[in-house]
């Protein structure tokens, strides 16, 4: 079951269409989407919805609620649908809300209580209630996976959890927000903060109201998810010391450049302290990346320093993370 059919949800449907033969050939997975809901309606078919038709209906009618009835105005009760639909996995790709985590938190809880494994790319519930959601997943004997919440298609969480298995990650630091990194990169090129932000909006990297990015909330949410999942901390957004990039001026950028440094919005987890703040780093530092790239360096007890770099956002990139989680659930829960 898929809840949310915006850019990420539609990208996921397109990726399923394109990768079905490979998923079956390599992993023995033949996904069947039995229900899809957006903010105006829903569609359900026990034998599976036609993904191409679903995309066409969304494009032409604006809602998947028109899948069966073109003029249907019936309001879909999403929580009731989640509880009643017979599906093994619930995928939530609704819009993030970092104030209260809704409606995604309720979707996830309803899914768990009805025995569904959960895949989400929504940072809100995890940033605000990670420990309790993991506890609820364990209580209901279901899996909760969320690799698309940090790094989009770049497997930052999987890298730390799997590739460094057997070692202990002592600390990590990195650039977790592509919007602020793009703005600061443009300021290095000589633009003012205001002009760089305007450019980011024009290119679609920044929202019309970009406060979640500019003020560091998005990076803080990702830091919380990483700290809980990677180091075993039990923290939420209130445990992060946070400041954004709104106060950075061209003079600050030039001062750093004279020392061979750059200013980046850096998220740090070190000795159980969580910080998000503009920080001067050397241009020789592995996490010095420009544009919308993300980069994280992990400091581990035995293998030393490891850095992973990649694009942190984008519909298709995030959809690829959902596929990654889908494969993991299939290999773990259904073997």
HELIX and SHEET records of a PDB file:
HELIX    1   1 UNK A    7  UNK A   27  1                                  21    
HELIX    2   2 UNK A   51  UNK A   61  1                                  11    
HELIX    3   3 UNK A   64  UNK A   66  5                                   3    
HELIX    4   4 UNK A   78  UNK A   84  1                                   7    
HELIX    5   5 UNK A  104  UNK A  113  1                                  10    
HELIX    6   6 UNK A  123  UNK A  139  1                                  17    
HELIX    7   7 UNK A  147  UNK A  149  5                                   3    
HELIX    8   8 UNK A  156  UNK A  158  1                                   3    
HELIX    9   9 UNK A  159  UNK A  163  3                                   5    
HELIX   10  10 UNK A  178  UNK A  188  1                                  11    
HELIX   11  11 UNK A  193  UNK A  202  1                                  10    
HELIX   12  12 UNK A  211  UNK A  214  1                                   4    
HELIX   13  13 UNK A  217  UNK A  226  1                                  10    
HELIX   14  14 UNK A  227  UNK A  231  3                                   5    
HELIX   15  15 UNK A  237  UNK A  239  5                                   3    
HELIX   16  16 UNK A  250  UNK A  257  1                                   8    
HELIX   17  17 UNK A  315  UNK A  333  1                                  19    
SHEET    1   A 6 UNK A  41  UNK A  44  0                                        
SHEET    2   A 6 UNK A  35  UNK A  38 -1                                        
SHEET    3   A 6 UNK A   2  UNK A   3  1                                        
SHEET    4   A 6 UNK A  89  UNK A  92  1                                        
SHEET    5   A 6 UNK A 117  UNK A 120  1                                        
SHEET    6   A 6 UNK A 144  UNK A 145  1                                        
SHEET    1   B 6 UNK A 240  UNK A 242  0                                        
SHEET    2   B 6 UNK A 273  UNK A 282  1                                        
SHEET    3   B 6 UNK A 261  UNK A 270 -1                                        
SHEET    4   B 6 UNK A 169  UNK A 175 -1                                        
SHEET    5   B 6 UNK A 293  UNK A 300 -1                                        
SHEET    6   B 6 UNK A 304  UNK A 311 -1                                        
END                                                                             
